Amino acid sequence: MNNFGIASLGTVPETLLIPLAARMIAPDRHPDLQFRDGEAARIGTALGFDPARFADDTGSMRGSVIRAQWFDRIAGAFIAAHPTGLCVSIGSGLDDRPARIRLPATVDWIDADFAEVVRLREALISRRDNVRIITVSKTEPLAWIDGIGWQPGRPALVLAEGVFMYLAPATGEDLLRRLVDRAAESGAPLELAADFASPVMVRQSRRNPSLAKTRASFHWAMARPGAVEAIAPGLTLVEHVDIAKRCGTLAWTMARLHQLVTGRPVYFCGHYRYRPCGTPMTGPPTDSA
Ligand SMILES: C[S@@+](CC[C@H](N)C(=O)[O-])C[C@H]1O[C@@H](n2cnc3c(N)ncnc32)[C@H](O)[C@@H]1O
């Protein structure tokens, strides 16, 4: 595989190269994070992709790795609690989380992304019996929800890492509600883990040095972690973390200023839970920032 694969990517799918670069260079650039992803290096090399294109954007590179570690932790905890559960990763890009977290064979995993990304995944990522890929339609971006095969009572985790900010707000809000409706219909617990950009981050997205290289921009903003609960009643915030506060001095200063002025995180990962009727709720949400 060479740059032909990269050249086939549209504007938004091309953003998958940003976290891929971060995972490739993490051991050299951010050894303190102790992040290792041998598959990222192998996939990047097979693709003919040089991570130097994004490597100087230290904030995005470090932030992508911290974010990946957060999602790895949430996925690991879900699998430990639900060893026969279902994990659905929306907008997986070229991330091979099942390999990184050593997904047990008892857990089913579904990756969903656009057709050009699915083609690359099929060419570059080793197949596993319990991992399947779904193609997301650009014209009907939520049709995949009905193709998941939700099973009555089966706990599910939906992961959306570096994805929601690219959605039209109405699509994103519809997605959240439809996931809750699905869980309610199948009487199954649902967990959602996603990162969200604040309104200012969405307005300024074209100034992000890595994003500018792909010419993609953000659209869907979330003002605060609790706003998700208001959009999709039934979802309850379990924890959130302000990623920007951990991405170096400049990002920390901007995140701190934003927090002081608005009282809200500038960029956060949120973990939410839906419990079908009759299931006991757990404790109050935590801010792990
Ligand atoms: C920044 S990349 C993140 C990739 C991956 N999650 C990671 O962390 O490496 C954004 C990904 O979301 C995908 N994406 C954007 N909008 C999507 C949608 N509506 N449905 C599914 N995937 C989408 C893109 O194609 C791309 O692969």
The ligand as an SDF file (V2000), in Angstrom:
LIG
                    3D

 27 29  0  0  0  0  0  0  0  0999 V2000
  -10.3700   12.1560   13.7660 C   0  0  0  0  0  0  0  0  0  0  0  0
  -10.7950   10.6350   13.0060 S   0  0  0  0  0  0  0  0  0  0  0  0
  -10.8140    9.5670   14.4330 C   0  0  0  0  0  0  0  0  0  0  0  0
  -10.5180    8.1480   14.0450 C   0  0  0  0  0  0  0  0  0  0  0  0
  -10.3940    7.1750   15.2320 C   0  0  0  0  0  0  0  0  0  0  0  0
  -11.5410    7.2300   16.0910 N   0  0  0  0  0  0  0  0  0  0  0  0
   -9.1220    7.4380   15.9950 C   0  0  0  0  0  0  0  0  0  0  0  0
   -9.1970    7.9510   17.1100 O   0  0  0  0  0  0  0  0  0  0  0  0
   -8.0690    7.1280   15.4560 O   0  0  0  0  0  0  0  0  0  0  0  0
  -12.5220   10.8350   12.6410 C   0  0  0  0  0  0  0  0  0  0  0  0
  -13.1550    9.5870   12.0300 C   0  0  0  0  0  0  0  0  0  0  0  0
  -14.5750    9.7070   12.1130 O   0  0  0  0  0  0  0  0  0  0  0  0
  -15.1290    9.2630   10.9060 C   0  0  0  0  0  0  0  0  0  0  0  0
  -16.4620    9.8660   10.7890 N   0  0  0  0  0  0  0  0  0  0  0  0
  -16.7780   11.1690   10.6350 C   0  0  0  0  0  0  0  0  0  0  0  0
  -18.1110   11.3280   10.5810 N   0  0  0  0  0  0  0  0  0  0  0  0
  -18.6500   10.0900   10.7290 C   0  0  0  0  0  0  0  0  0  0  0  0
  -19.9850    9.5790   10.7790 C   0  0  0  0  0  0  0  0  0  0  0  0
  -21.0320   10.3780   10.6300 N   0  0  0  0  0  0  0  0  0  0  0  0
  -20.1530    8.2540   10.9570 N   0  0  0  0  0  0  0  0  0  0  0  0
  -19.0810    7.4410   11.0910 C   0  0  0  0  0  0  0  0  0  0  0  0
  -17.8000    7.8580   11.0520 N   0  0  0  0  0  0  0  0  0  0  0  0
  -17.5960    9.1660   10.8680 C   0  0  0  0  0  0  0  0  0  0  0  0
  -14.1300    9.7040    9.8550 C   0  0  0  0  0  0  0  0  0  0  0  0
  -14.2990    9.0230    8.6450 O   0  0  0  0  0  0  0  0  0  0  0  0
  -12.8140    9.3910   10.5620 C   0  0  0  0  0  0  0  0  0  0  0  0
  -12.4110    8.0650   10.3480 O   0  0  0  0  0  0  0  0  0  0  0  0
  1  2  1  0
  2  3  1  0
  2 10  1  0
  3  4  1  0
  4  5  1  0
  5  6  1  0
  5  7  1  0
  7  8  2  0
  7  9  1  0
 10 11  1  0
 11 12  1  0
 11 26  1  0
 12 13  1  0
 13 14  1  0
 13 24  1  0
 14 15  1  0
 14 23  1  0
 15 16  2  0
 16 17  1  0
 17 18  1  0
 17 23  2  0
 18 19  1  0
 18 20  2  0
 20 21  1  0
 21 22  2  0
 22 23  1  0
 24 25  1  0
 24 26  1  0
 26 27  1  0
M  CHG  2   2   1   9  -1
M  END
$$$$
